[in-house]
Amino acid sequence: MHSRKSKAVWAALAALALAPEAFSQAFAPFTPIDTNFNTTQHLVPGSPVLSAILIRGATDTATNTLGVKGLAKDVNDFTGYVPINGRSDSGYVIINNEQNTRDSVHGDGGGMTVVTAQFKNNTWSVANHPGGRVRSVNFAPVGGTIANCGGMQTPWGTVLTAEEWSQGSNTAIHSNGNGYRDTADWPVTSFNGAPVNRSLKRYQNLNWMVEVNPATAQVVKKHYNMGRFDHEGGTAMADGKTVYLTDDATPGVFFKFVSDTVGNYNKGQLYAYQQSADGNSGTWLTLPMNLDTMLNVRAVAIARGATLFTRLEWSEHVDGKLYIAETGNDASGTAHRNGVRNGGRLAKHLAARLNADSSITDYYGRVLRFDVATNKMDVLLEGGAGTGGSTNHLASPDGLTAVELNGKKYLVIQEDLIGTSQGRVSPAAAAANRVICELYWLDLSIATPTVNDLKRMVVGANGAEITGARFTPDGKTMFVNIQHPSSSNPAPYNTSYTLAVWGYAGQTSALFDKPKFNKKSGRIEMQVNPLTRFAYFSELADAELFDTAGRRLERHRQVTQMDVAHLNAGSYFLRLNGRDVHKLVLQ
């Protein structure tokens, strides 16, 4: 039933919509990312953005260094891209396998897989290689690895793979008969540039940083001088000496390793970060460089006053700032309290979140910003749900990388949800208990960004973490992993896979730039970005969305933009501040 008032509103809307200036700009041929959070496959923007699956874990065949073939390892995580002869259309894509599994072909525990990727005929594919189209890395010379998680690329074309999931016994790494079978002690013959004669329990020989050459698919060295803890990843700096290391633990510690010489990490000094009381600076605590300290380095660092964080994930360096994903933890229990009792200091932003029982509730996590010159650590972006009509939900940031395109620099944030409650996903997804992770781009020129400023580039298949984003040198292709999707998804979206995404480079300006208004019309102007389907207003306004029958669907107070990507195709009307009406056509 329509009242006289609603009929009058509809008449006014229809009349105003006939004016040419009332229509939004035409839409470009770009399929927006679906936001219904009910997808069983990955989603990327439509044409001209394209994607192709390079490799599927536990499905495609990989060849080991002896020429024996077997199913490639699964649970794809970190991705490295090492260009061949500096090229952006041909390179070695190396992928971490975050698992601990029994594998007689590729080795027990974790692993890495290498493909030679090429861009030809406007698509990415796997090229032939003398060692096999898909190759596994042989970690036997260093006693194996476990749960190869994040990582980083070095300035000289190798990668450092991070072993996570610290274990406390040989029984634990055996993993009920599915993990390590060889639990013999492992001999260590050198440490930090000096010879040693030491044997480690097999479980103690895991959870380090390991250097690998993607071109040869061979291990270079296990770096015991970078410490044993829950290695998530970090950043190898361009100076060829400094490596920042993140610790995925509650509480976790932020580490820095500085090599004595440029071009290798064979000998150096490990440090732990201590934030100043006011949070405006910090110092690096020098740690004893001996193998016993390295075996229990987090505890040693905390005892010396290291700053405590909540699960530090990946990091990325841009223009003197190190951006670090801190994924959070629903309930830290006594972990931080015990850390403080043992000598640690809570990071300033976490101290403000203390509960009465000294636990910390941290549902969403955040992106931290560390100034490498001043040692200041602060928060760039807090997670949470978007506001004012935004459908963004940032929670559990994990993978992190950056890219520069068309003169702008973007941070690329990937999610690994640890829960679906508390606004971490849309209400519909939470009600259905669907785990839908997203990959967002953030324009780093925004001084104080919020979740509303994030631009959704990828939506993962149901159940999957999105991780491992890595760009070609020209920034025009992004490789990313869809990790452990639900096995009930249709093939090929039911097992981990590595994806190449391209075709967005020419769209970057239109994708992220907000419109400019002439403000000469005497009314509130509206423009719609056809790529992201955001409606922008020339001034702060109360925005009301109506369907063609005059029914009000949404109302947003005092906003300058409105996310309309979740709306079905069709015609709508937007009334701003109760007077200026624009017709909105979504295709």
C-alpha positions as CSV (number, residue, x, y, z in Angstrom):
1,M,0.0,0.0,0.0
2,H,1.4,3.5,-1.0
3,S,0.5,6.6,0.9
4,R,-0.1,10.0,-0.7
5,K,3.3,11.0,0.5
6,S,5.1,8.0,-1.1
7,K,3.2,8.6,-4.4
8,A,4.3,12.2,-4.3
9,V,7.9,11.1,-3.6
10,W,7.8,8.7,-6.5
11,A,6.4,11.4,-8.9
12,A,9.2,13.7,-7.9
13,L,11.8,11.0,-8.4
14,A,10.4,10.1,-11.8
15,A,10.3,13.7,-13.0
16,L,13.7,14.6,-11.8
17,A,15.2,11.5,-13.4
18,L,14.2,12.7,-16.8
19,A,16.6,15.6,-16.7
20,P,19.9,14.7,-18.5
21,E,22.0,15.9,-15.7
22,A,20.3,13.5,-13.3
23,F,21.8,10.4,-14.9
24,S,25.1,8.9,-13.7
25,Q,27.9,8.2,-16.1
26,A,27.8,5.2,-18.3
27,F,29.3,2.0,-17.1
28,A,32.5,0.6,-18.6
29,P,32.7,-3.1,-19.5
30,F,34.0,-4.2,-16.1
31,T,32.4,-6.9,-14.0
32,P,32.4,-5.9,-10.4
33,I,33.4,-8.3,-7.7
34,D,30.4,-10.1,-6.2
35,T,29.8,-9.2,-2.6
36,N,27.1,-11.8,-1.6
37,F,29.8,-13.8,0.2
38,N,28.3,-17.1,-1.0
39,T,30.8,-18.1,-3.7
40,T,32.4,-21.5,-4.1
41,Q,35.0,-20.2,-6.5
42,H,37.4,-17.2,-6.5
43,L,36.1,-13.9,-7.9
44,V,38.1,-11.1,-9.5
45,P,36.9,-8.0,-11.4
46,G,35.5,-8.7,-14.8
47,S,37.0,-8.0,-18.2
48,P,39.6,-6.6,-18.9
49,V,40.9,-8.3,-15.7
50,L,41.7,-11.9,-16.3
51,S,42.9,-14.8,-14.2
52,A,44.3,-18.3,-14.7
53,I,45.2,-21.1,-12.4
54,L,48.8,-22.1,-12.7
55,I,49.1,-25.0,-10.3
56,R,46.8,-27.0,-8.0
57,G,48.1,-28.7,-4.9
58,A,47.5,-32.4,-4.4
59,T,46.2,-32.6,-8.0
60,D,48.9,-31.6,-10.4
61,T,52.1,-33.7,-10.7
62,A,55.5,-32.5,-9.6
63,T,59.0,-33.8,-10.2
64,N,61.6,-34.2,-7.5
65,T,65.3,-33.7,-8.0
66,L,65.8,-37.4,-8.9
67,G,63.2,-37.2,-11.7
68,V,60.5,-39.0,-9.8
69,K,57.0,-37.7,-10.1
70,G,54.2,-37.5,-7.6
71,L,51.3,-35.3,-6.7
72,A,52.4,-31.8,-5.9
73,K,52.3,-30.8,-2.2
74,D,49.3,-28.9,-1.1
75,V,48.2,-25.9,1.1
76,N,49.9,-23.2,-1.1
77,D,51.0,-20.2,0.9
78,F,53.9,-17.8,0.2
79,T,54.6,-17.0,-3.5
80,G,57.9,-15.7,-4.9
81,Y,58.5,-14.5,-8.4
82,V,62.1,-14.4,-9.6
83,P,62.2,-13.0,-13.2
84,I,64.2,-14.7,-15.9
85,N,66.6,-12.1,-17.3
86,G,64.7,-9.4,-15.6
87,R,61.5,-10.2,-17.5
88,S,58.0,-9.6,-16.2
89,D,56.5,-12.1,-18.7
90,S,58.7,-15.1,-17.7
91,G,59.9,-16.1,-14.3
92,Y,60.2,-18.8,-11.6
93,V,57.1,-18.8,-9.4
94,I,58.0,-20.6,-6.2
95,I,55.3,-21.6,-3.7
96,N,55.4,-22.6,0.0
97,N,53.4,-25.7,1.1
98,E,52.2,-25.1,4.6
99,Q,51.8,-28.6,5.9
100,N,53.3,-31.5,7.7
101,T,52.6,-34.6,5.8
102,R,54.2,-37.9,4.9
103,D,55.5,-37.9,1.3
104,S,57.9,-40.4,0.0
105,V,58.5,-38.5,-3.3
106,H,58.9,-34.9,-2.2
107,G,59.9,-35.4,1.4
108,D,58.1,-35.5,4.8
109,G,56.9,-32.3,6.5
110,G,56.4,-29.1,4.5
111,G,57.9,-28.1,1.2
112,M,58.1,-25.8,-1.8
113,T,57.0,-26.1,-5.4
114,V,58.4,-24.3,-8.4
115,V,56.9,-23.6,-11.8
116,T,58.3,-21.7,-14.7
117,A,55.6,-19.3,-15.6
118,Q,55.3,-17.4,-18.9
119,F,52.9,-14.8,-20.4
120,K,52.0,-15.7,-23.9
121,N,49.0,-15.0,-26.1
122,N,47.5,-12.9,-23.4
123,T,47.5,-15.6,-20.8
124,W,49.7,-17.0,-18.1
125,S,50.7,-20.7,-18.2
126,V,53.4,-23.1,-17.0
127,A,56.3,-23.5,-19.4
128,N,58.4,-26.6,-20.0
129,H,61.6,-26.9,-17.9
130,P,64.4,-29.6,-18.1
131,G,63.7,-30.5,-14.5
132,G,59.9,-30.9,-15.1
133,R,57.0,-28.5,-15.6
134,V,56.4,-28.5,-11.9
135,R,59.4,-29.1,-9.6
136,S,59.6,-29.8,-5.8
137,V,62.4,-28.4,-3.7
138,N,64.6,-31.0,-2.0
139,F,65.0,-30.0,1.7
140,A,66.8,-33.3,2.7
141,P,70.3,-31.6,2.8
142,V,69.1,-29.4,5.7
143,G,67.0,-32.1,7.5
144,G,63.6,-31.1,6.0
145,T,61.1,-28.3,6.8
146,I,57.7,-28.1,8.4
147,A,54.7,-25.9,7.6
148,N,56.4,-23.6,5.1
149,C,54.3,-20.5,5.6
150,G,55.3,-17.0,4.6
151,G,58.6,-15.8,3.2
152,M,60.5,-13.1,1.4
153,Q,62.7,-12.5,-1.6
154,T,66.3,-11.5,-1.2
155,P,68.0,-8.8,-3.3
156,W,70.1,-11.5,-5.1
157,G,67.2,-13.7,-6.4
158,T,66.8,-16.3,-3.7
159,V,63.9,-16.6,-1.3
160,L,63.7,-17.2,2.4
161,T,61.0,-19.7,3.4
162,A,59.6,-19.5,6.9
163,E,58.9,-22.6,8.9
164,E,56.0,-22.1,11.3
165,W,54.1,-24.3,13.8
166,S,56.8,-24.7,16.4
167,Q,56.8,-28.2,18.0
168,G,58.1,-29.4,21.3
169,S,58.9,-33.0,20.7
170,N,59.6,-35.6,18.1
171,T,56.2,-37.2,18.8
172,A,54.5,-33.9,17.8
173,I,56.2,-33.7,14.4
174,H,55.3,-37.3,13.7
175,S,51.7,-36.0,13.7
176,N,49.9,-39.3,14.5
177,G,51.8,-41.1,11.8
178,N,51.2,-38.6,9.0
179,G,54.2,-36.4,9.4
180,Y,57.9,-37.0,9.9
181,R,59.0,-40.6,9.9
182,D,62.7,-39.9,10.4
183,T,63.1,-38.6,14.0
184,A,66.9,-39.1,14.2
185,D,69.0,-36.3,15.6
186,W,70.3,-33.8,13.1
187,P,74.0,-32.7,13.1
188,V,74.8,-29.0,12.9
189,T,78.3,-28.3,11.6
190,S,78.3,-24.5,11.5
191,F,76.6,-21.6,13.2
192,N,76.9,-18.0,12.4
193,G,80.0,-18.3,10.3
194,A,81.9,-20.6,12.7
195,P,82.2,-24.4,12.8
196,V,80.3,-26.3,15.5
197,N,79.9,-29.9,16.4
198,R,76.3,-30.1,17.7
199,S,73.3,-32.5,17.3
200,L,69.8,-31.3,17.5
201,K,66.7,-33.3,18.2
202,R,64.8,-33.6,14.9
203,Y,62.0,-31.3,16.1
204,Q,64.6,-28.7,17.1
205,N,65.9,-28.7,13.5
206,L,62.6,-27.4,12.4
207,N,61.0,-23.8,12.6
208,W,63.9,-21.8,11.1
209,M,64.4,-19.6,8.1
210,V,65.6,-21.5,5.0
211,E,67.1,-20.0,1.9
212,V,66.2,-21.5,-1.5
213,N,67.2,-20.9,-5.1
214,P,64.0,-21.0,-7.2
215,A,66.0,-21.3,-10.5
216,T,67.5,-24.6,-9.4
217,A,64.8,-25.7,-6.9
218,Q,67.7,-26.4,-4.5
219,V,68.1,-25.4,-0.9
220,V,71.0,-22.9,-0.1
221,K,71.1,-22.9,3.7
222,K,69.1,-23.2,6.9
223,H,69.8,-20.0,8.8
224,Y,70.1,-20.9,12.5
225,N,71.4,-17.4,13.3
226,M,67.9,-16.0,12.6
227,G,66.4,-17.9,15.5
228,R,63.9,-20.6,16.1
229,F,60.3,-19.5,16.6
230,D,57.0,-19.4,14.8
231,H,58.4,-17.8,11.7
232,E,55.7,-16.2,9.6
233,G,57.8,-14.2,7.2
234,G,59.4,-10.8,7.1
235,T,61.2,-8.5,4.8
236,A,64.7,-8.7,3.3
237,M,65.9,-5.2,2.8
238,A,67.5,-3.9,-0.3
239,D,70.8,-3.2,1.6
240,G,71.5,-6.9,1.3
241,K,72.2,-7.2,5.0
242,T,69.0,-6.4,7.0
243,V,66.2,-8.9,7.5
244,Y,63.1,-8.1,9.6
245,L,61.4,-11.2,11.0
246,T,57.8,-11.7,12.3
247,D,56.7,-14.1,14.9
248,D,53.2,-15.6,14.6
249,A,52.6,-16.3,18.3
250,T,50.7,-14.9,21.3
251,P,52.6,-13.1,22.5
252,G,55.0,-12.7,19.5
253,V,58.2,-10.7,19.2
254,F,59.5,-8.5,16.3
255,F,63.0,-9.4,15.3
256,K,65.8,-8.0,13.1
257,F,68.8,-9.7,11.7
258,V,71.8,-7.8,10.4
259,S,74.4,-9.6,8.4
260,D,78.1,-8.7,8.7
261,T,78.5,-8.7,4.9
262,V,76.4,-7.6,1.9
263,G,75.0,-10.5,-0.2
264,N,74.7,-13.3,2.3
265,Y,73.3,-14.0,5.7
266,N,76.0,-16.4,6.9
267,K,77.1,-14.4,9.8
268,G,75.4,-11.5,11.7
269,Q,73.6,-10.3,14.7
270,L,69.9,-10.9,15.8
271,Y,68.0,-8.3,17.7
272,A,64.5,-8.0,19.3
273,Y,62.4,-4.9,19.2
274,Q,61.6,-2.9,22.4
275,Q,59.1,0.0,22.0
276,S,59.6,3.2,23.9
277,A,57.1,4.0,26.7
278,D,55.5,6.8,24.7
279,G,55.4,4.7,21.5
280,N,57.3,7.3,19.5
281,S,60.5,5.4,19.1
282,G,62.2,2.1,20.1
283,T,65.4,0.3,20.5
284,W,66.8,-3.0,19.3
285,L,67.9,-5.4,22.1
286,T,71.1,-7.4,21.3
287,L,70.6,-11.1,21.7
288,P,73.4,-13.6,22.5
289,M,74.6,-15.3,19.3
290,N,74.8,-18.9,20.3
291,L,72.8,-21.9,19.3
292,D,71.2,-22.4,22.7
293,T,69.8,-18.9,22.6
294,M,68.5,-19.3,19.1
295,L,66.7,-22.5,20.1
296,N,64.6,-20.5,22.6
297,V,65.1,-17.0,21.3
298,R,61.6,-15.7,22.0
299,A,61.8,-16.5,25.7
300,V,65.3,-14.9,25.8
301,A,64.0,-11.8,24.0
302,I,61.0,-11.4,26.4
303,A,63.2,-11.8,29.4
304,R,65.3,-8.9,28.1
305,G,62.2,-6.7,27.8
306,A,61.1,-7.2,24.2
307,T,57.7,-5.7,23.1
308,L,54.8,-8.2,22.9
309,F,52.5,-8.4,20.0
310,T,49.5,-10.6,19.0
311,R,50.5,-12.9,16.1
312,L,52.6,-10.8,13.7
313,E,52.2,-12.0,10.1
314,W,53.7,-10.7,6.9
315,S,55.5,-7.4,6.4
316,E,56.3,-5.2,3.4
317,H,58.7,-2.2,3.0
318,V,57.6,1.0,1.2
319,D,59.4,4.3,1.3
320,G,61.1,3.9,4.7
321,K,58.1,2.3,6.4
322,L,57.6,-1.3,7.2
323,Y,54.0,-2.4,7.2
324,I,53.2,-5.4,9.3
325,A,50.0,-7.4,9.5
326,E,48.9,-8.2,13.1
327,T,46.2,-10.8,12.8
328,G,44.8,-10.6,16.4
329,N,43.4,-13.2,18.7
330,D,39.8,-13.7,19.9
331,A,40.9,-14.3,23.5
332,S,44.6,-14.2,24.5
333,G,43.9,-15.7,28.0
334,T,46.9,-15.5,30.2
335,A,49.5,-15.3,27.3
336,H,50.2,-11.6,27.4
337,R,50.0,-11.5,31.2
338,N,52.6,-14.2,31.5
339,G,54.7,-12.5,28.9
340,V,54.7,-9.3,31.0
341,R,55.5,-11.3,34.1
342,N,58.5,-12.8,32.3
343,G,59.9,-9.4,31.4
344,G,58.1,-8.4,28.2
345,R,56.3,-5.1,27.5
346,L,53.0,-4.9,25.8
347,A,52.9,-2.9,22.6
348,K,51.2,0.5,23.3
349,H,48.2,-0.2,21.1
350,L,47.6,-3.5,22.8
351,A,48.0,-2.1,26.3
352,A,45.0,0.1,25.6
353,R,42.9,-3.1,24.9
354,L,43.6,-4.9,28.2
355,N,40.6,-6.5,29.9
356,A,40.2,-6.5,33.7
357,D,41.8,-10.0,33.8
358,S,44.8,-8.8,31.8
359,S,43.6,-10.7,28.7
360,I,43.2,-9.0,25.3
361,T,40.2,-9.3,23.0
362,D,41.2,-8.6,19.5
363,Y,38.7,-9.9,16.9
364,Y,39.9,-8.0,13.8
365,G,43.6,-7.3,14.0
366,R,45.2,-4.5,12.1
367,V,48.1,-3.3,9.9
368,L,51.0,-1.8,11.8
369,R,53.4,0.8,10.5
370,F,57.1,0.8,11.5
371,D,59.5,3.6,10.7
372,V,62.9,2.0,10.0
373,A,64.7,5.3,10.7
374,T,63.0,6.2,14.1
375,N,61.9,2.8,15.2
376,K,58.4,4.2,15.8
377,M,55.7,1.5,15.7
378,D,52.1,2.7,15.4
379,V,48.8,1.6,13.8
380,L,48.1,2.4,10.2
381,L,44.8,0.7,9.8
382,E,42.4,-1.0,12.3
383,G,40.4,-3.9,11.2
384,G,36.6,-4.1,11.5
385,A,33.4,-3.6,9.5
386,G,33.0,-0.7,7.1
387,T,30.6,2.2,7.8
388,G,28.2,4.4,5.8
389,G,27.1,1.7,3.4
390,S,30.5,0.1,2.8
391,T,30.4,-3.7,2.5
392,N,34.1,-4.0,3.5
393,H,34.9,-6.3,6.4
394,L,38.6,-6.5,7.3
395,A,39.6,-9.1,9.8
396,S,42.7,-11.2,10.5
397,P,45.0,-9.5,8.0
398,D,47.8,-11.9,7.1
399,G,49.4,-11.8,3.7
400,L,50.9,-8.4,2.8
401,T,52.6,-7.0,-0.2
402,A,52.8,-3.8,-2.2
403,V,52.8,-2.5,-5.8
404,E,53.3,0.8,-7.6
405,L,51.2,1.5,-10.7
406,N,50.6,4.7,-12.6
407,G,52.6,6.6,-10.0
408,K,50.6,5.4,-7.0
409,K,51.6,2.9,-4.3
410,Y,49.2,0.4,-2.9
411,L,49.4,-2.0,0.0
412,V,47.7,-5.3,-0.8
413,I,46.2,-6.9,2.3
414,Q,45.0,-10.5,2.4
415,E,42.7,-12.2,5.0
416,D,43.0,-15.4,6.9
417,L,39.9,-15.4,9.0
418,I,40.1,-16.9,12.5
419,G,36.3,-16.5,13.0
420,T,33.1,-15.2,11.4
421,S,31.4,-13.5,14.4
422,Q,31.7,-9.9,15.6
423,G,31.3,-8.4,12.1
424,R,34.3,-10.1,10.5
425,V,32.1,-11.1,7.6
426,S,28.8,-9.9,6.3
427,P,25.7,-10.9,8.4
428,A,24.6,-13.3,5.7
429,A,27.9,-15.1,5.7
430,A,28.0,-15.2,9.5
431,A,24.6,-16.7,9.7
432,A,25.6,-19.4,7.2
433,N,29.0,-19.8,8.9
434,R,30.7,-19.2,5.6
435,V,34.4,-18.4,5.6
436,I,34.9,-16.0,2.8
437,C,38.3,-14.2,2.8
438,E,39.1,-11.2,0.7
439,L,42.1,-9.4,-0.8
440,Y,42.0,-5.6,-0.6
441,W,44.1,-2.8,-2.1
442,L,44.8,0.3,-0.1
443,D,46.1,3.6,-1.6
444,L,49.1,4.5,0.6
445,S,48.7,8.2,-0.1
446,I,45.7,8.2,2.3
447,A,47.1,9.7,5.5
448,T,44.7,8.1,8.0
449,P,42.9,5.2,6.2
450,T,39.9,3.4,7.4
451,V,38.3,0.1,6.3
452,N,36.1,2.1,4.0
453,D,39.2,3.1,1.9
454,L,39.9,-0.6,1.1
455,K,39.2,-1.7,-2.5
456,R,38.2,-5.3,-2.9
457,M,40.2,-7.0,-5.7
458,V,39.7,-10.7,-5.0
459,V,37.1,-12.8,-3.1
460,G,38.2,-16.3,-2.1
461,A,36.4,-19.5,-2.6
462,N,34.4,-20.7,0.3
463,G,36.6,-21.9,3.2
464,A,39.8,-20.5,1.6
465,E,42.4,-18.2,3.0
466,I,43.8,-15.7,0.5
467,T,47.6,-15.4,0.8
468,G,50.9,-15.2,-1.0
469,A,50.2,-12.2,-3.3
470,R,53.3,-11.3,-5.3
471,F,53.7,-9.0,-8.3
472,T,55.9,-9.2,-11.4
473,P,58.5,-6.4,-11.6
474,D,56.3,-4.2,-13.8
475,G,53.4,-4.7,-11.4
476,K,51.0,-5.8,-14.1
477,T,50.5,-9.3,-12.9
478,M,49.6,-10.5,-9.4
479,F,50.1,-14.1,-8.3
480,V,48.1,-15.1,-5.3
481,N,47.2,-18.3,-3.5
482,I,43.7,-19.6,-2.7
483,Q,44.6,-21.8,0.2
484,H,42.7,-24.8,1.6
485,P,39.3,-24.0,0.1
486,S,36.3,-26.2,1.2
487,S,36.6,-29.7,-0.3
488,S,32.9,-29.4,-1.1
489,N,33.5,-26.6,-3.6
490,P,33.3,-27.8,-7.3
491,A,36.6,-28.6,-9.0
492,P,39.0,-26.9,-9.5
493,Y,38.1,-24.7,-6.5
494,N,38.2,-27.5,-4.0
495,T,42.0,-27.7,-3.3
496,S,44.7,-25.1,-2.9
497,Y,45.8,-23.4,-6.1
498,T,48.0,-20.6,-7.3
499,L,46.3,-17.9,-9.4
500,A,47.7,-15.4,-11.9
501,V,45.7,-12.1,-12.2
502,W,46.4,-9.5,-14.9
503,G,44.7,-6.9,-17.1
504,Y,44.1,-4.4,-14.3
505,A,47.1,-2.2,-14.9
506,G,45.3,0.1,-17.4
507,Q,42.3,0.3,-15.1
508,T,44.1,1.3,-11.9
509,S,43.4,5.0,-12.1
510,A,39.7,4.5,-12.8
511,L,39.6,1.7,-10.2
512,F,40.8,3.8,-7.3
513,D,40.7,7.5,-8.0
514,K,37.8,9.4,-6.6
515,P,36.0,11.7,-9.1
516,K,36.4,15.5,-9.2
517,F,33.3,17.7,-9.2
518,N,32.8,21.1,-10.8
519,K,30.3,22.2,-8.1
520,K,28.7,24.7,-10.5
521,S,25.3,23.1,-10.8
522,G,23.8,24.4,-7.6
523,R,22.9,20.9,-6.5
524,I,24.7,18.0,-4.9
525,E,26.5,16.1,-7.7
526,M,26.9,12.4,-8.0
527,Q,29.4,10.3,-9.9
528,V,29.6,6.5,-10.0
529,N,32.9,4.6,-10.5
530,P,31.9,1.9,-13.0
531,L,34.7,-0.4,-11.9
532,T,34.1,-0.6,-8.2
533,R,30.5,0.5,-8.2
534,F,30.9,3.2,-5.6
535,A,28.7,6.3,-5.8
536,Y,30.5,9.5,-4.8
537,F,28.9,12.8,-3.8
538,S,30.2,16.3,-4.2
539,E,29.5,17.1,-0.5
540,L,28.5,15.5,2.7
541,A,24.9,14.3,2.4
542,D,22.1,12.1,3.8
543,A,21.7,9.5,1.0
544,E,18.4,7.6,0.4
545,L,18.2,4.8,-2.1
546,F,14.8,4.0,-3.7
547,D,13.7,1.3,-6.1
548,T,11.6,2.2,-9.2
549,A,8.4,1.7,-7.2
550,G,9.5,4.5,-4.9
551,R,10.3,2.2,-1.9
552,R,13.2,3.3,0.2
553,L,15.8,0.5,0.4
554,E,18.6,2.1,2.3
555,R,19.5,5.3,4.2
556,H,22.9,6.6,5.1
557,R,23.5,9.7,7.1
558,Q,26.2,12.2,6.4
559,V,28.4,10.3,3.9
560,T,30.4,11.4,0.8
561,Q,30.3,8.0,-0.8
562,M,28.1,4.9,-1.0
563,D,28.9,1.3,-1.9
564,V,26.3,0.1,-4.4
565,A,28.2,-3.1,-5.6
566,H,25.9,-5.3,-3.6
567,L,22.8,-4.2,-5.5
568,N,21.3,-6.3,-8.3
569,A,21.4,-5.0,-11.8
570,G,18.7,-2.5,-12.6
571,S,17.5,1.0,-12.1
572,Y,17.5,2.9,-8.8
573,F,17.2,6.5,-7.5
574,L,19.4,8.3,-5.0
575,R,18.0,11.3,-3.1
576,L,20.6,13.4,-1.4
577,N,19.7,15.7,1.5
578,G,16.0,15.2,0.7
579,R,16.1,17.2,-2.5
580,D,18.6,16.3,-5.2
581,V,17.7,13.1,-7.0
582,H,19.9,11.0,-9.3
583,K,19.0,8.0,-11.4
584,L,21.4,5.1,-10.9
585,V,21.6,2.3,-13.5
586,L,23.5,-0.8,-12.6
587,Q,24.5,-3.2,-15.3
